[in-house]
Amino acid sequence: LLLYARIGKDAKPLKIINCNSVWEKVRDNLQLSIQDTNTTIKVKPLPQIVGDESQLVQLFQNLIANAITYRSESDSEIEISAISQQPGWLFSVKDNGIGIDSKNAKRIFDIFQRLHPKGKYSGTGIGLAICKKIVERHGGEIWVESELGTGSIFWFTLNSRNFDSV
């Protein structure tokens, strides 16, 4: 909760960040989980953007950790990519997990919102709310496209508007 409250307050100055380096840190942080679950992660070349590196690590780490947690019975596959758009970048984190009912697509980004009982999946219901706040600080939006049983694609934009006021 403290992490959520601090996003944007007393934050580090934004600077040019190589998102490939962000991915490498996330991969190192999640290495045991990736190995234990036999997860395959394919990453297309990622851009340099203006951002807060520690917050971008948190953003990618939350999305990838969720993809691993909410995996289906088959081996977990995750794809990460980004495409240039004017202005900014459109990122995607795609998985082949259990999916999300489309009626919950907006609600999952609200703080303390959980779709599953605590006994089935661990978590606090704050991870995606943190992602949303980080994306907004970086001048973007986040959303999900998903259906139950078919996996999810989390889309987010970064550097898509002037964020001096964020």
N, C-alpha and C positions, 0 to 999 in steps of 0.2 A: 504494500500500500504506500509505503514511503517512497519507493521508486516511482510509482505512478504520480504521486503528488509533486515530485521534484522535476519531472520532465518539463523543460522550458524555463524553470526557475533555477538561477545560478548555474545554467548550462554552460558547457564549454563553447567558445566561439566556433562558428562554423568555418570549415576550411575545405580544401579540395581533398577528397577521399577516393581511393581506388577501391571499388566494390569487390574486386577480386581478392584483395587483401582482407576485406571484411569477411568474405566467404571462407578464406583459409583459417581465420580465427574461430569462426563458428564451427567449422569442421573439426578443428582441434578440440574445442570445448565439448562437442557432442560425439567424439570418436568412439567412446565405449558404447553408447546407446546405438550408434550406427552399426557397429560390429555385432552387438548382442542381438539385434533385430534383423540382421542380414539385409539392411537397407542399401539400395543402390541410389546414388544421387548423381544426376547429370547436370553440369553447370555450363551454360554457354558463356562466352566472354562477356564480362560485365563492365559497365562504364565507370568513368570517374565522375563524381558529382560533388556538389558543395554540401557538406553535412557535418554531423557530430559522429565520429567514428564509434564511440562506445554505444551510442543510441542505435546506430545502424546495425551493430553486432547484435544488440538486444532484439531488434526487429526481426532480423533473419533467423536468429536462434529460436525465438518464440514460434515463428511460423514452421520451421523445420522440425522442432521438437513436437509440435502439435501433429504434424504429418506422421511422425514416427509413433506417437502415442495412439492416434486414432487410425491405425493401419487396419487393413482387412486381413483375412486369413492367408492371402497370398503374400509373396515377398513384397516388401514395401519398395516402391519406386517413386522418386521425387525428381522433378525437373525444375531448374531455376533459369530464368532468362530475362532479358531486358531489351526493349526496343526504343529507339529515339522517337520522340514526338515533339512537336513544337507547342509550347515550350516544355522542356524537361524530358523525363524518362518514364516509360511504363514497364514495370516489373511484374513477373508472375512466378508463383511457387505452386506447382501442380503436383498432386499426389494421386495415388490409386487406392486411397483409404476407404473408410466406411461412408463418407459423404455426410452432408448436412441437408436436412429438409429445407427447401427454399423458403418456407414461412419463417424460418429462424435466421435468415441471411443477414438481416440488419441487427437483430437483437444480440448476436454473439459478440458484437464489438462494444456492448455496454458492460460496465464494470460489474463484477460478481455474477454474471450470467453464465450458467452451466446448463448443458443440454442432457447430461448423463448423471446418474447417481454417483456420489463420491466412491462408493464401493466398487464400481465398475472401472472408472478411470480417475486417476489422481488429478489434482489441480485445484486452483482457487477461483477460477472464473475471472482472472484479472489480466491474463497474458494478451488476449486480443485487444482489450481496452488500452493496454500499454502500447501495442502496435499502432492502434489508431492515433493515439496522442503523439507518438514519434513521427508518424507519417505527416500529420497535420503540422507539426513543428517544421518539417522539411518541405512545406509548401505543397502538400499532396492530399490525396484521398485514398481510401482502401475499401475494397468490397470483395465479396466471394461469389463465385458461380459454382453450384454444386447440386447434386441429387443424391438421395440416399442410395448407398450401394455402388456408386460410380466414382467416388473420389471428389476432390475439390480443386479449384483453382483460385488461389488468393491473388488478386490483382491490386497493385498500388502504384501511385504516381509519386515521383519525387522531383523537386525543383520545378514544379509546374506553375508556380505563381510567385510573385514577389513576396518573400516571407520576412521582410523587415519587421512587420507588425506581429509575427507569430511568436 
